[in-house]
Amino acid sequence: MKYLKKVACLGVLLWSVQAAHADNAPKFAYIDTMRIYTDSNSAQEINRQLESEFALRRAALERQEAEILSLNQKIAAESKSSAKAKLEKQREKLQKQYIPLLQQFEADYSLRRNEEFSHLQRQAYQAIMQIRRERNLDIVLDNAVWVDKKYDITDQVIEILNKQ
């Protein structure tokens, strides 16, 4: 019982110290970077632009992939070993052409996406700094396991980006 009283007194003491220093407590906010890169008008426009720019190459790759899958089905259905071997060689030739094209497509797409999103990153940083100054924030987090919605300023950042 004495132990519980001591713990309770210590708790009250700690609470009073915290309350006394509440004005000096750091002010912080949180942003969800992924939402900025998906929900902002700029991000959506970048994605539409990239899809349009790479549509022909993507379609050609999808046709090659479908052809390879079709050959796989024919190989599985074929019972003659000579016809099966011919289909397997054909598939192997297509795969040798397909893989480098796919790798080059992915590299080109990634490079263009990074180029386009670097501008959005700069704009988002400026919007975050604007909110930080307006709210007199000490810390802005962009990575957390869980954050209470009252600290989330992502919608405000997106709103500023959408006005630009």
C-alpha positions in Angstrom: 0.0 0.0 0.0 2.9 2.4 0.8 4.4 1.5 -2.5 1.2 2.5 -4.4 1.1 5.8 -2.6 4.7 6.5 -3.5 4.0 5.6 -7.2 0.9 7.8 -7.2 2.9 10.8 -5.7 5.6 10.3 -8.2 3.0 10.3 -11.0 1.4 13.5 -9.8 4.9 15.1 -9.5 5.8 14.1 -13.0 2.5 15.3 -14.4 2.9 18.7 -12.7 6.5 19.1 -14.1 5.2 18.2 -17.6 2.3 20.7 -17.3 4.8 23.4 -16.2 6.9 22.8 -19.2 4.0 22.3 -21.7 4.6 25.7 -23.3 8.2 24.7 -24.1 7.2 21.3 -25.5 8.3 20.9 -29.2 5.5 21.4 -31.7 5.4 18.8 -34.4 3.4 17.6 -37.4 3.4 14.7 -39.7 3.2 14.3 -43.5 2.3 11.2 -45.5 4.7 11.5 -48.5 3.1 8.7 -50.4 -0.3 10.5 -50.3 1.4 13.7 -51.7 2.8 11.6 -54.5 -0.5 10.0 -55.3 -3.3 12.5 -54.3 -1.9 15.9 -55.5 -3.0 17.2 -58.8 0.6 17.5 -59.9 1.4 13.9 -59.1 -1.7 12.7 -61.0 -0.8 14.8 -64.0 2.8 13.5 -63.9 1.4 9.9 -63.9 -0.9 10.6 -66.8 1.9 12.2 -68.8 4.2 9.2 -68.1 1.5 6.7 -69.0 0.9 8.5 -72.3 4.6 8.8 -73.1 5.3 5.2 -72.4 2.0 3.7 -73.7 3.4 2.4 -77.0 6.4 0.7 -75.5 4.2 -0.8 -72.7 1.7 -2.1 -75.3 4.6 -3.7 -77.4 5.9 -5.4 -74.3 2.5 -6.7 -73.3 2.1 -8.2 -76.8 5.4 -9.9 -76.5 4.5 -11.2 -73.0 1.1 -12.5 -74.3 2.9 -14.3 -77.2 5.3 -15.9 -74.7 2.4 -17.1 -72.6 0.6 -18.4 -75.7 3.7 -20.4 -76.6 3.8 -21.8 -73.0 0.3 -23.0 -73.4 1.0 -24.6 -76.8 4.1 -26.3 -75.3 2.1 -27.7 -72.5 -0.6 -29.0 -74.9 1.9 -30.4 -77.4 2.6 -34.1 -77.2 5.1 -34.5 -80.1 8.6 -34.0 -78.8 9.9 -32.5 -82.2 7.1 -29.9 -82.3 7.5 -29.2 -78.6 11.3 -28.6 -79.1 10.6 -26.2 -81.9 8.1 -24.3 -79.8 10.5 -24.2 -76.9 13.2 -22.7 -79.1 10.8 -20.1 -80.4 9.8 -19.2 -76.9 13.4 -19.0 -75.8 14.2 -16.6 -78.7 11.2 -14.4 -77.8 12.3 -14.4 -74.1 15.9 -13.3 -75.1 14.4 -10.4 -77.0 11.8 -9.6 -74.3 13.9 -9.4 -71.2 16.4 -6.7 -72.3 13.5 -4.6 -73.7 11.6 -4.9 -70.4 14.7 -4.0 -68.4 15.4 -1.0 -70.7 11.7 0.1 -70.4 11.8 -0.1 -66.6 15.1 1.9 -66.5 13.8 4.6 -68.9 10.4 4.8 -67.0 12.1 5.1 -63.7 14.5 7.8 -64.9 11.7 9.9 -66.4 9.5 9.4 -63.3 12.4 10.6 -61.0 13.0 13.6 -63.2 9.3 14.6 -63.1 8.8 13.9 -59.4 12.0 15.9 -58.4 10.1 19.1 -59.3 7.1 18.0 -57.2 9.5 17.2 -54.3 10.8 20.7 -54.3 7.3 22.1 -54.4 6.2 19.9 -51.5 9.2 20.9 -49.5 8.4 24.6 -50.0 4.7 23.9 -49.0 5.9 22.0 -45.8 8.2 24.9 -44.9 5.4 27.4 -45.4 3.1 25.4 -43.0 6.0 25.0 -40.6 6.6 28.7 -40.4 2.9 29.5 -40.1 2.4 27.0 -37.3 5.8 27.6 -35.7 6.5 23.9 -35.8 9.8 22.5 -34.5 9.6 19.1 -36.1 7.9 17.7 -39.3 8.0 13.9 -39.5 7.5 12.0 -42.7 7.9 8.5 -41.5 6.1 7.0 -38.5 4.4 3.8 -37.5 1.3 5.6 -36.4 0.3 9.2 -36.0 -2.9 10.8 -34.6 -4.8 12.7 -37.4 -4.6 15.9 -35.4 -0.8 16.1 -36.3 -1.2 15.2 -40.0 -0.7 18.2 -42.3 -0.7 16.1 -45.5 -4.0 17.5 -46.7 -2.8 21.1 -46.2 0.4 20.4 -48.2 -1.7 18.8 -51.0 -4.0 21.8 -50.9 -1.1 24.2 -51.3 0.4 22.1 -54.2 -3.0 22.0 -55.9 -3.2 25.8 -55.9 0.2 26.1 -57.7 
